[in-house]
């Protein structure tokens, strides 16, 4: 087990630091109430966004099974960008900012914010270029053909045109979360979600003299939401009382701050990529079973991807809470916060997964009434749903390691899941000739092992069993 004394501590020049009120709450407030207070706005937002995503799937369901299958292929790549920007890169930004503020270095936090915004802009450009040029080839390599392939490209081309404001929005949000401000990003997201719900059906189906845009309309609604949200959060960084008012004077990928962010973000990105590769690989394994199977698995598996943002609500509180206390050298609070985060993650995974397993038709019925699609999705949820407790536990603990700046060993959890689910799934389907039910059992095993490995990592890196 790593000795807690080896965790990052303040330098001699920061023994009597000045800290904003929100940072003092991270360092001095009761751990569990503080975790609840910080996570509640983001959990509420992510739950609401799950409703927005479900509503989008509901609207698209009227366009037919080809459209549903198309977004099933594009959805993992959309979630890849989301989890990379908010969970991996955003976690690196929030952790670095929190540790700087915990050590009383406000100017450093502003410089980190400027660097974060600059890098986020560059990453948004990269996503737009890659998806516009290679999107069709990527979807085709996953098994999409004909109208399904066309639907996937139509949706993703429009959505990824808005990648830059999306990355800027997530970068600014992560800076605010790192300072302990989780409420304003959640407020902006909730307002944007309401507008998206109102605008999306009009853009998809048309209204009055305006023609419907189909899948492109759904993507336009999301891209517009990202643009407005980015503008509002950039304005918030300049508001009085924040430590980020000088961030725009440092809008460049500064070498030192880039390293501080990326040493956490890059390993976290590998973790995220492995999770998304698992979903993509399993989608490819399901593809030979037909369009109905792809649509059913895609809609059922979408619940797992929507669980990520819900647990992210806990993670958005864990990263600054743990990061600030690591920066201040309060190692006992680091352990307390990690244990609390584990309970939250496990409880969320269990609640979502077991509910879906007991009443799978409630979730699947939001998207389709096709009997074949419903049957596949229900089979997935009954088998894999109970294993979400492992996924929720592992994900919460990974956020805890982000806050501490120790994320390398956490990669083993995602790699374990990828190996078991993808390799085991391939052998089950192509070597032993098993059907979808067996493939779903292999997926469940991967999720359980994911949680078990992260518990071992947290014991070694954060000492969660120490008193």
Secondary structure as a PSIPRED ss2 file (coil, helix, strand):
# PSIPRED VFORMAT (PSIPRED V4.0)

   1 X C   1.000  0.000  0.000
   2 X C   1.000  0.000  0.000
   3 X C   1.000  0.000  0.000
   4 X H   0.000  1.000  0.000
   5 X H   0.000  1.000  0.000
   6 X H   0.000  1.000  0.000
   7 X C   1.000  0.000  0.000
   8 X C   1.000  0.000  0.000
   9 X C   1.000  0.000  0.000
  10 X C   1.000  0.000  0.000
  11 X C   1.000  0.000  0.000
  12 X H   0.000  1.000  0.000
  13 X H   0.000  1.000  0.000
  14 X H   0.000  1.000  0.000
  15 X C   1.000  0.000  0.000
  16 X C   1.000  0.000  0.000
  17 X C   1.000  0.000  0.000
  18 X C   1.000  0.000  0.000
  19 X C   1.000  0.000  0.000
  20 X C   1.000  0.000  0.000
  21 X H   0.000  1.000  0.000
  22 X H   0.000  1.000  0.000
  23 X H   0.000  1.000  0.000
  24 X H   0.000  1.000  0.000
  25 X H   0.000  1.000  0.000
  26 X H   0.000  1.000  0.000
  27 X H   0.000  1.000  0.000
  28 X H   0.000  1.000  0.000
  29 X C   1.000  0.000  0.000
  30 X C   1.000  0.000  0.000
  31 X H   0.000  1.000  0.000
  32 X H   0.000  1.000  0.000
  33 X H   0.000  1.000  0.000
  34 X H   0.000  1.000  0.000
  35 X H   0.000  1.000  0.000
  36 X H   0.000  1.000  0.000
  37 X H   0.000  1.000  0.000
  38 X H   0.000  1.000  0.000
  39 X H   0.000  1.000  0.000
  40 X H   0.000  1.000  0.000
  41 X H   0.000  1.000  0.000
  42 X H   0.000  1.000  0.000
  43 X H   0.000  1.000  0.000
  44 X H   0.000  1.000  0.000
  45 X H   0.000  1.000  0.000
  46 X H   0.000  1.000  0.000
  47 X H   0.000  1.000  0.000
  48 X H   0.000  1.000  0.000
  49 X H   0.000  1.000  0.000
  50 X H   0.000  1.000  0.000
  51 X H   0.000  1.000  0.000
  52 X H   0.000  1.000  0.000
  53 X H   0.000  1.000  0.000
  54 X H   0.000  1.000  0.000
  55 X H   0.000  1.000  0.000
  56 X H   0.000  1.000  0.000
  57 X H   0.000  1.000  0.000
  58 X H   0.000  1.000  0.000
  59 X H   0.000  1.000  0.000
  60 X H   0.000  1.000  0.000
  61 X H   0.000  1.000  0.000
  62 X C   1.000  0.000  0.000
  63 X C   1.000  0.000  0.000
  64 X C   1.000  0.000  0.000
  65 X H   0.000  1.000  0.000
  66 X H   0.000  1.000  0.000
  67 X H   0.000  1.000  0.000
  68 X H   0.000  1.000  0.000
  69 X H   0.000  1.000  0.000
  70 X H   0.000  1.000  0.000
  71 X H   0.000  1.000  0.000
  72 X H   0.000  1.000  0.000
  73 X H   0.000  1.000  0.000
  74 X H   0.000  1.000  0.000
  75 X H   0.000  1.000  0.000
  76 X H   0.000  1.000  0.000
  77 X H   0.000  1.000  0.000
  78 X H   0.000  1.000  0.000
  79 X H   0.000  1.000  0.000
  80 X H   0.000  1.000  0.000
  81 X H   0.000  1.000  0.000
  82 X H   0.000  1.000  0.000
  83 X H   0.000  1.000  0.000
  84 X H   0.000  1.000  0.000
  85 X H   0.000  1.000  0.000
  86 X H   0.000  1.000  0.000
  87 X H   0.000  1.000  0.000
  88 X H   0.000  1.000  0.000
  89 X H   0.000  1.000  0.000
  90 X H   0.000  1.000  0.000
  91 X H   0.000  1.000  0.000
  92 X H   0.000  1.000  0.000
  93 X H   0.000  1.000  0.000
  94 X H   0.000  1.000  0.000
  95 X H   0.000  1.000  0.000
  96 X H   0.000  1.000  0.000
  97 X H   0.000  1.000  0.000
  98 X H   0.000  1.000  0.000
  99 X H   0.000  1.000  0.000
 100 X H   0.000  1.000  0.000
 101 X H   0.000  1.000  0.000
 102 X H   0.000  1.000  0.000
 103 X C   1.000  0.000  0.000
 104 X C   1.000  0.000  0.000
 105 X C   1.000  0.000  0.000
 106 X H   0.000  1.000  0.000
 107 X H   0.000  1.000  0.000
 108 X H   0.000  1.000  0.000
 109 X H   0.000  1.000  0.000
 110 X H   0.000  1.000  0.000
 111 X H   0.000  1.000  0.000
 112 X H   0.000  1.000  0.000
 113 X H   0.000  1.000  0.000
 114 X H   0.000  1.000  0.000
 115 X H   0.000  1.000  0.000
 116 X H   0.000  1.000  0.000
 117 X H   0.000  1.000  0.000
 118 X H   0.000  1.000  0.000
 119 X H   0.000  1.000  0.000
 120 X H   0.000  1.000  0.000
 121 X H   0.000  1.000  0.000
 122 X H   0.000  1.000  0.000
 123 X H   0.000  1.000  0.000
 124 X H   0.000  1.000  0.000
 125 X H   0.000  1.000  0.000
 126 X H   0.000  1.000  0.000
 127 X H   0.000  1.000  0.000
 128 X H   0.000  1.000  0.000
 129 X H   0.000  1.000  0.000
 130 X H   0.000  1.000  0.000
 131 X H   0.000  1.000  0.000
 132 X H   0.000  1.000  0.000
 133 X H   0.000  1.000  0.000
 134 X H   0.000  1.000  0.000
 135 X H   0.000  1.000  0.000
 136 X H   0.000  1.000  0.000
 137 X H   0.000  1.000  0.000
 138 X H   0.000  1.000  0.000
 139 X H   0.000  1.000  0.000
 140 X H   0.000  1.000  0.000
 141 X H   0.000  1.000  0.000
 142 X C   1.000  0.000  0.000
 143 X C   1.000  0.000  0.000
 144 X C   1.000  0.000  0.000
 145 X C   1.000  0.000  0.000
 146 X H   0.000  1.000  0.000
 147 X H   0.000  1.000  0.000
 148 X H   0.000  1.000  0.000
 149 X H   0.000  1.000  0.000
 150 X H   0.000  1.000  0.000
 151 X H   0.000  1.000  0.000
 152 X H   0.000  1.000  0.000
 153 X H   0.000  1.000  0.000
 154 X H   0.000  1.000  0.000
 155 X H   0.000  1.000  0.000
 156 X H   0.000  1.000  0.000
 157 X H   0.000  1.000  0.000
 158 X H   0.000  1.000  0.000
 159 X H   0.000  1.000  0.000
 160 X H   0.000  1.000  0.000
 161 X H   0.000  1.000  0.000
 162 X C   1.000  0.000  0.000
 163 X H   0.000  1.000  0.000
 164 X H   0.000  1.000  0.000
 165 X H   0.000  1.000  0.000
 166 X H   0.000  1.000  0.000
 167 X H   0.000  1.000  0.000
 168 X H   0.000  1.000  0.000
 169 X H   0.000  1.000  0.000
 170 X H   0.000  1.000  0.000
 171 X H   0.000  1.000  0.000
 172 X H   0.000  1.000  0.000
 173 X H   0.000  1.000  0.000
 174 X H   0.000  1.000  0.000
 175 X H   0.000  1.000  0.000
 176 X H   0.000  1.000  0.000
 177 X H   0.000  1.000  0.000
 178 X H   0.000  1.000  0.000
 179 X C   1.000  0.000  0.000
 180 X C   1.000  0.000  0.000
 181 X C   1.000  0.000  0.000
 182 X C   1.000  0.000  0.000
 183 X H   0.000  1.000  0.000
 184 X H   0.000  1.000  0.000
 185 X H   0.000  1.000  0.000
 186 X H   0.000  1.000  0.000
 187 X H   0.000  1.000  0.000
 188 X H   0.000  1.000  0.000
 189 X H   0.000  1.000  0.000
 190 X H   0.000  1.000  0.000
 191 X H   0.000  1.000  0.000
 192 X H   0.000  1.000  0.000
 193 X H   0.000  1.000  0.000
 194 X H   0.000  1.000  0.000
 195 X H   0.000  1.000  0.000
 196 X H   0.000  1.000  0.000
 197 X H   0.000  1.000  0.000
 198 X H   0.000  1.000  0.000
 199 X H   0.000  1.000  0.000
 200 X H   0.000  1.000  0.000
 201 X H   0.000  1.000  0.000
 202 X H   0.000  1.000  0.000
 203 X H   0.000  1.000  0.000
 204 X H   0.000  1.000  0.000
 205 X H   0.000  1.000  0.000
 206 X E   0.000  0.000  1.000
 207 X E   0.000  0.000  1.000
 208 X C   1.000  0.000  0.000
 209 X C   1.000  0.000  0.000
 210 X E   0.000  0.000  1.000
 211 X E   0.000  0.000  1.000
 212 X C   1.000  0.000  0.000
 213 X C   1.000  0.000  0.000
 214 X C   1.000  0.000  0.000
 215 X H   0.000  1.000  0.000
 216 X H   0.000  1.000  0.000
 217 X H   0.000  1.000  0.000
 218 X H   0.000  1.000  0.000
 219 X H   0.000  1.000  0.000
 220 X H   0.000  1.000  0.000
 221 X H   0.000  1.000  0.000
 222 X H   0.000  1.000  0.000
 223 X H   0.000  1.000  0.000
 224 X H   0.000  1.000  0.000
 225 X H   0.000  1.000  0.000
 226 X H   0.000  1.000  0.000
 227 X H   0.000  1.000  0.000
 228 X H   0.000  1.000  0.000
 229 X H   0.000  1.000  0.000
 230 X H   0.000  1.000  0.000
 231 X H   0.000  1.000  0.000
 232 X H   0.000  1.000  0.000
 233 X H   0.000  1.000  0.000
 234 X H   0.000  1.000  0.000
 235 X H   0.000  1.000  0.000
 236 X H   0.000  1.000  0.000
 237 X H   0.000  1.000  0.000
 238 X C   1.000  0.000  0.000
 239 X C   1.000  0.000  0.000
 240 X C   1.000  0.000  0.000
 241 X C   1.000  0.000  0.000
 242 X C   1.000  0.000  0.000
 243 X C   1.000  0.000  0.000
 244 X C   1.000  0.000  0.000
 245 X C   1.000  0.000  0.000
 246 X C   1.000  0.000  0.000
 247 X H   0.000  1.000  0.000
 248 X H   0.000  1.000  0.000
 249 X H   0.000  1.000  0.000
 250 X H   0.000  1.000  0.000
 251 X C   1.000  0.000  0.000
 252 X C   1.000  0.000  0.000
 253 X C   1.000  0.000  0.000
 254 X C   1.000  0.000  0.000
 255 X H   0.000  1.000  0.000
 256 X H   0.000  1.000  0.000
 257 X H   0.000  1.000  0.000
 258 X H   0.000  1.000  0.000
 259 X H   0.000  1.000  0.000
 260 X H   0.000  1.000  0.000
 261 X H   0.000  1.000  0.000
 262 X H   0.000  1.000  0.000
 263 X H   0.000  1.000  0.000
 264 X H   0.000  1.000  0.000
 265 X H   0.000  1.000  0.000
 266 X H   0.000  1.000  0.000
 267 X H   0.000  1.000  0.000
 268 X H   0.000  1.000  0.000
 269 X H   0.000  1.000  0.000
 270 X H   0.000  1.000  0.000
 271 X H   0.000  1.000  0.000
 272 X H   0.000  1.000  0.000
 273 X H   0.000  1.000  0.000
 274 X H   0.000  1.000  0.000
 275 X H   0.000  1.000  0.000
 276 X H   0.000  1.000  0.000
 277 X H   0.000  1.000  0.000
 278 X H   0.000  1.000  0.000
 279 X H   0.000  1.000  0.000
 280 X H   0.000  1.000  0.000
 281 X H   0.000  1.000  0.000
 282 X H   0.000  1.000  0.000
 283 X H   0.000  1.000  0.000
 284 X H   0.000  1.000  0.000
 285 X H   0.000  1.000  0.000
 286 X H   0.000  1.000  0.000
 287 X H   0.000  1.000  0.000
 288 X C   1.000  0.000  0.000
 289 X C   1.000  0.000  0.000
 290 X C   1.000  0.000  0.000
 291 X H   0.000  1.000  0.000
 292 X H   0.000  1.000  0.000
 293 X H   0.000  1.000  0.000
 294 X H   0.000  1.000  0.000
 295 X H   0.000  1.000  0.000
 296 X H   0.000  1.000  0.000
 297 X H   0.000  1.000  0.000
 298 X H   0.000  1.000  0.000
 299 X H   0.000  1.000  0.000
 300 X H   0.000  1.000  0.000
 301 X H   0.000  1.000  0.000
 302 X H   0.000  1.000  0.000
 303 X H   0.000  1.000  0.000
 304 X H   0.000  1.000  0.000
 305 X H   0.000  1.000  0.000
 306 X H   0.000  1.000  0.000
 307 X H   0.000  1.000  0.000
 308 X H   0.000  1.000  0.000
 309 X H   0.000  1.000  0.000
 310 X H   0.000  1.000  0.000
 311 X H   0.000  1.000  0.000
 312 X H   0.000  1.000  0.000
 313 X H   0.000  1.000  0.000
 314 X H   0.000  1.000  0.000
 315 X H   0.000  1.000  0.000
 316 X H   0.000  1.000  0.000
 317 X H   0.000  1.000  0.000
 318 X H   0.000  1.000  0.000
 319 X H   0.000  1.000  0.000
 320 X H   0.000  1.000  0.000
 321 X H   0.000  1.000  0.000
 322 X H   0.000  1.000  0.000
 323 X H   0.000  1.000  0.000
 324 X H   0.000  1.000  0.000
 325 X H   0.000  1.000  0.000
 326 X H   0.000  1.000  0.000
 327 X H   0.000  1.000  0.000
 328 X H   0.000  1.000  0.000
 329 X C   1.000  0.000  0.000
 330 X C   1.000  0.000  0.000
 331 X H   0.000  1.000  0.000
 332 X H   0.000  1.000  0.000
 333 X H   0.000  1.000  0.000
 334 X H   0.000  1.000  0.000
 335 X H   0.000  1.000  0.000
 336 X H   0.000  1.000  0.000
 337 X H   0.000  1.000  0.000
 338 X H   0.000  1.000  0.000
 339 X H   0.000  1.000  0.000
 340 X H   0.000  1.000  0.000
 341 X H   0.000  1.000  0.000
 342 X H   0.000  1.000  0.000
 343 X H   0.000  1.000  0.000
 344 X H   0.000  1.000  0.000
 345 X H   0.000  1.000  0.000
 346 X H   0.000  1.000  0.000
 347 X H   0.000  1.000  0.000
 348 X H   0.000  1.000  0.000
 349 X H   0.000  1.000  0.000
 350 X H   0.000  1.000  0.000
 351 X H   0.000  1.000  0.000
 352 X H   0.000  1.000  0.000
 353 X H   0.000  1.000  0.000
 354 X H   0.000  1.000  0.000
 355 X H   0.000  1.000  0.000
 356 X H   0.000  1.000  0.000
 357 X H   0.000  1.000  0.000
 358 X H   0.000  1.000  0.000
 359 X C   1.000  0.000  0.000
 360 X H   0.000  1.000  0.000
 361 X H   0.000  1.000  0.000
 362 X H   0.000  1.000  0.000
 363 X H   0.000  1.000  0.000
 364 X H   0.000  1.000  0.000
 365 X C   1.000  0.000  0.000
 366 X C   1.000  0.000  0.000
 367 X C   1.000  0.000  0.000
 368 X C   1.000  0.000  0.000
 369 X C   1.000  0.000  0.000
 370 X C   1.000  0.000  0.000
 371 X H   0.000  1.000  0.000
 372 X H   0.000  1.000  0.000
 373 X H   0.000  1.000  0.000
 374 X H   0.000  1.000  0.000
 375 X H   0.000  1.000  0.000
 376 X H   0.000  1.000  0.000
 377 X H   0.000  1.000  0.000
 378 X H   0.000  1.000  0.000
 379 X H   0.000  1.000  0.000
 380 X H   0.000  1.000  0.000
 381 X H   0.000  1.000  0.000
 382 X H   0.000  1.000  0.000
 383 X H   0.000  1.000  0.000
 384 X H   0.000  1.000  0.000
 385 X H   0.000  1.000  0.000
 386 X H   0.000  1.000  0.000
 387 X H   0.000  1.000  0.000
 388 X H   0.000  1.000  0.000
 389 X H   0.000  1.000  0.000
 390 X H   0.000  1.000  0.000
 391 X H   0.000  1.000  0.000
 392 X H   0.000  1.000  0.000
 393 X H   0.000  1.000  0.000
 394 X H   0.000  1.000  0.000
 395 X H   0.000  1.000  0.000
 396 X H   0.000  1.000  0.000
 397 X H   0.000  1.000  0.000
 398 X H   0.000  1.000  0.000
 399 X H   0.000  1.000  0.000
 400 X H   0.000  1.000  0.000
 401 X H   0.000  1.000  0.000
 402 X H   0.000  1.000  0.000
 403 X H   0.000  1.000  0.000
 404 X H   0.000  1.000  0.000
 405 X C   1.000  0.000  0.000
 406 X C   1.000  0.000  0.000
 407 X C   1.000  0.000  0.000
 408 X C   1.000  0.000  0.000
 409 X C   1.000  0.000  0.000
 410 X C   1.000  0.000  0.000
 411 X H   0.000  1.000  0.000
 412 X H   0.000  1.000  0.000
 413 X H   0.000  1.000  0.000
 414 X H   0.000  1.000  0.000
 415 X H   0.000  1.000  0.000
 416 X H   0.000  1.000  0.000
 417 X H   0.000  1.000  0.000
 418 X H   0.000  1.000  0.000
 419 X H   0.000  1.000  0.000
 420 X H   0.000  1.000  0.000
 421 X H   0.000  1.000  0.000
 422 X H   0.000  1.000  0.000
 423 X H   0.000  1.000  0.000
 424 X H   0.000  1.000  0.000
 425 X H   0.000  1.000  0.000
 426 X H   0.000  1.000  0.000
 427 X H   0.000  1.000  0.000
 428 X H   0.000  1.000  0.000
 429 X H   0.000  1.000  0.000
 430 X H   0.000  1.000  0.000
 431 X H   0.000  1.000  0.000
 432 X C   1.000  0.000  0.000
 433 X C   1.000  0.000  0.000
 434 X C   1.000  0.000  0.000
 435 X C   1.000  0.000  0.000
 436 X H   0.000  1.000  0.000
 437 X H   0.000  1.000  0.000
 438 X H   0.000  1.000  0.000
 439 X H   0.000  1.000  0.000
 440 X H   0.000  1.000  0.000
 441 X H   0.000  1.000  0.000
 442 X H   0.000  1.000  0.000
 443 X H   0.000  1.000  0.000
 444 X H   0.000  1.000  0.000
 445 X H   0.000  1.000  0.000
 446 X H   0.000  1.000  0.000
 447 X H   0.000  1.000  0.000
 448 X H   0.000  1.000  0.000
 449 X H   0.000  1.000  0.000
 450 X H   0.000  1.000  0.000
 451 X H   0.000  1.000  0.000
 452 X H   0.000  1.000  0.000
 453 X H   0.000  1.000  0.000
 454 X H   0.000  1.000  0.000
 455 X H   0.000  1.000  0.000
 456 X H   0.000  1.000  0.000
 457 X H   0.000  1.000  0.000
 458 X H   0.000  1.000  0.000
 459 X H   0.000  1.000  0.000
 460 X H   0.000  1.000  0.000
 461 X H   0.000  1.000  0.000
 462 X H   0.000  1.000  0.000
 463 X C   1.000  0.000  0.000
 464 X C   1.000  0.000  0.000
 465 X C   1.000  0.000  0.000
 466 X C   1.000  0.000  0.000
 467 X C   1.000  0.000  0.000
